[in-house]
Amino acid sequence: MKKILLSALLTAGLAGSLFAAAAEDSKIFTPFFDMTLTEAGYLPSEGNIFSGGNINTQVGLLTKITQKDQLFGLYNFNYAGPGFAPQDSRQFTDRSMSHGFNFEYRRFLTDRLRIRPGVALATEYRRTGANEVWKNGLYNMNSAGGQLAADYTFDEEKHGYVTAQVLFRNVAFPNYTDLLREFQNAGNTAETSGGLQDQTMTQVSLRPVWNSFFAGVTYTVQNYKNQKVVAATGVYGDSKQKDTNTTLDFGFHQKLWVFELYPTVSYAMHRSNQNFMVYKFLGDTSPQFGEKYYDFNELAFSVPLDLNVTSKWAVGGAISVTRRNYDKRKARDAANNFTGSAQTNTMSTLTGSIRKRMNDVAMVRLFYSLVVASSNNKFEQYMPYNYTGNTFGVSYQLSY
C-alpha cells in the first residue's frame, strides 16, 4: 500500500506544479516553489512522549520553448518523522525520506488540448528501528518509469478542465529479504529470500476540475515479480501476488464571506490475492490461516475550515475520519486468536489552529489535535490499534 501512496503523492505534486506554473505561461522561465515545515510534540495514551517533524518541498521550473512547446522539471523532497498514523500503516517511531524527479515535455495540439509525456525517478528510505541507518532500511525503494497525460480545457471562464493520465513504474526494494525463509532454509537463493517486494506498477487516472471543485478516479495494478501466494497448507504456490487499488475522491475550495472551506472525501477499494499465516511463535506447527488477508474498503473524509478574523489572522478547525473495513481478515483477541468478526479500524482527528499570513507567499500556523484510534483488533504487541493522542505543533508554509 505504501507504494501506491508514494506514487499518488508524486502524481499529485506534479499536478499541483502544473497548475501553478501554467498561470504564468507568458514568461520564458517560470519557477515554482512550495515548502511546508511542521514540528510537533506527541502525547499518546500509552507509551512515552515523543516529537516528530515533517518536511515537504517541491521545486520546479517551466521553460517555454515556443508558443506550443514547453519543458517542465520538478524535484520533490519529503520527510515524514515519528507521529500518529492510521492502524496497519506504520508504528509511531517509523521515519521515511524520499526524493522524486519528474521531467515533462508539453505540447499544445490545439488551444484546448495539451499532451504531457514524461519520465519519473524516485528513491525512498525508511527507518523502522532506532538503530537502523538510512541506507540499510529493509523497505528502501527505488522506482523509475514513464507517464503520458492529456489535459482538455472545456470551460476557460470557470477554469474547467479534465486530465487523463497513465503511468508505469518499475519498483525495486534492494534491501528487502524474507528472514523467516532464510532461517527455515539456509540454501535459499537471493531470488527466493530477496526481491520479494519487487514489482511493476501501472496506474490510470481521470481528474476533472471546475470552478474550485475537483474529483478523480484512479486505478492501480501492482504485479509482483517474485512473491508467490501462500496456500492454507503454509506452502507458497505457483501464482504470483497481484494487488489492485481503485480510489474515488471529491473536494472543493470555497470562500464564503469570512470563511474558507475545503472539504475532501475519498473511497478506496484494495484487493489482493495474497493470504497470510499467523504464527504465534517460531516453530508453531498449527498456524492460523487468513484468506484474502489484505482486501479492504476505506472511507476517508476531512473538513477543514478557516475563519478569517483579519486580512492576516485566522482561526481554524478541522475534523477528519479514516475508517477501514477488511473483507475477510478476522480481528484478533488479546491472545492473538482470530475472532468471528471482520477487522475494522477507525481513526478520528479533531484539530484547532491559529494561522497568521506573513505576506503573500508565507504563513505560519499553530495547532492542537486530538486523535482517537479504535479497532476491534485487540492484539497490539507489534502495532497500536486502540489509543488516544494529543498533538501540539507549528507549521510554516512558503509558496510562490
Salt bridges, closest charged atoms under 4 A:
GLU24 OE1 - LYS27 NZ 2.57
ASP69 OD2 - ARG107 NH1 2.83
ASP88 OD2 - ARG329 NH1 3.58
GLU104 OE1 - ARG106 NE 2.89
GLU104 OE2 - ARG116 NH1 2.66
GLU124 OE2 - ARG126 NH1 3.52
ASP151 OD2 - ARG114 NE 3.32
ASP151 OD2 - ARG116 NE 2.63
ASP178 OD2 - ARG181 NE 3.30
ASP243 OD2 - HIS270 NE2 3.86
ASP249 OD1 - ARG207 NH2 2.82
GLU260 OE1 - HIS253 NE2 3.35
GLU260 OE2 - ARG355 NH2 3.82
GLU298 OE1 - ARG324 NE 2.83
ASP306 OD2 - ARG355 NH1 3.22
ASP306 OD2 - ARG365 NH2 3.23
ASP327 OD2 - ARG271 NH1 3.58
